[in-house]
Amino acid sequence: MAISTKDREYEIVLFGATGYTGKLTAHHIARNLPTNLKWAIAGRSNIKLDVLAAELKNISRDRLQPGIEIVDVEDKAQLTALVARAK
């Protein structure tokens, strides 16, 4: 049975968050979207995602910080599971 969209963990999952466009998008989210947004940054490198999360925290300390999701782009099951957790 599918999870209701209102019960899903994230409103947005930004996959590829540590790439050039992903970082720009993550910074835009941190600066401009509602501070109570439930979101996640996702990619292959835990270290790079941790660095990005620290940058985002400095941009807006009063917002909900993004979840960090490590996902292998070649693993369809991982991608499907992550997408199922987002609206």
Secondary structure in CASP SS format (residue, H / E / C, confidence):
PFRMAT SS
TARGET T0000
AUTHOR 0000-0000-0000
METHOD secondary structure of the structure
MODEL  1
M C 1.00
A C 1.00
I C 1.00
S C 1.00
T H 1.00
K H 1.00
D H 1.00
R C 1.00
E C 1.00
Y E 1.00
E C 1.00
I E 1.00
V E 1.00
L E 1.00
F E 1.00
G C 1.00
A C 1.00
T C 1.00
G C 1.00
Y H 1.00
T H 1.00
G H 1.00
K H 1.00
L H 1.00
T H 1.00
A H 1.00
H H 1.00
H H 1.00
I H 1.00
A H 1.00
R H 1.00
N H 1.00
L C 1.00
P C 1.00
T C 1.00
N C 1.00
L C 1.00
K C 1.00
W E 1.00
A E 1.00
I E 1.00
A E 1.00
G E 1.00
R C 1.00
S C 1.00
N H 1.00
I H 1.00
K H 1.00
L H 1.00
D H 1.00
V H 1.00
L H 1.00
A H 1.00
A H 1.00
E H 1.00
L H 1.00
K H 1.00
N H 1.00
I H 1.00
S C 1.00
R C 1.00
D C 1.00
R C 1.00
L C 1.00
Q C 1.00
P C 1.00
G E 1.00
I E 1.00
E E 1.00
I E 1.00
V C 1.00
D C 1.00
V C 1.00
E C 1.00
D C 1.00
K H 1.00
A H 1.00
Q H 1.00
L H 1.00
T H 1.00
A H 1.00
L H 1.00
V H 1.00
A H 1.00
R C 1.00
A E 1.00
K C 1.00
END
